[in-house]
């Protein structure tokens, strides 16, 4: 079983797309789906979960859409993934003390990696762009 499912990946992708907009800017679900390459029906389920958890707000009506409920720098990736995945575990149970220490170290490293904010995710776009090169 994967540590993070498509629900987590899609939800994080949707939140990243929302974080690119000015705070308070309404974005339609269909636009988020197109930008993040997520099936619209599945995205709507994910957005509902994120709304219930207080990460986004929905505005109804013709001019409606979704907005972040907080600033991108105040939304941690790990918090999003915990909501989307219901929990993030490396292992369910281990009876070996040495392995427990090993897995505790991994959990600590993972927690540190996931403590970045949505706004911090932008550095990965820069990293991606820097890896692109064209041989002519």
C-alpha positions, 0 to 999 in steps of 0.5 A: 500500500502506498504511503499517500494515495491519489486522494492525497496527491490530488488534494495537495495538487488542488490546494497548491493550485489554489495557493497560486491565487491572491487570497480571497480569489474565487476559483471554480472547481472545473478550473482547479480540476483542469489546472491540477489534472484531476477528474472533476467528480473526484475533485469535488469529493476532495474539496468537500473534505478540505472544506469540512476540515476548514482549509477552504471555503466554498462560495455558491452561485454563478460567481462562486468557487473555492477560496483558501480559508487561510494564507498559503504560508499558514497551511502545512502540507502534512496537515492537509495529507493527514486530513486527506488520508485520515492518517499517515503511517509508515507501519501499522505495528512492529514487535521488533524494538530495533525496527521501532526505533528505525521507523520512529526516525523515519517518522520524524524525518517525514514529519519534518519534510511535511511541515512545509507550507503551501507557499513553500511548495513554490520552491519545487516549481523553481527546482523543476524549472532548473532541471529543464534543459534543452540540447540544441 
